[in-house]
Amino acid sequence: MKRKIVRVGASLCILLPKEIIRVMGWDFDDEIDLILDEEKEVVVLRNPKPVKIEKKTMLDRFDHFEEEYGQAFENLSVNTPTQT
């Protein structure tokens, strides 16, 4: 992927695509490690901390919902008069 160096105020910057920012779990004002390998002419950006990405499935969300509200729904069904 190629990126251009742009001027922002008195600084030169390389803008990263938001997809890379999202995948890396970065946000405004986060600190990242910048490693320069002059011999290989490579710059590496990496997280200084492990990234935890917690993905919940619909079943996980339903289980949580059921734990929180299940008793209330059960009480409603028991206390609701049946129509005849």
Secondary structure, DSSP 8 states (H G I E B T S, - for coil): ----EEEETTEEEE---HHHHHHHT--TT---EEEEETTTTEEEEE-SS--------HHHHHHHHHHHHHHHHHHHHHHS----
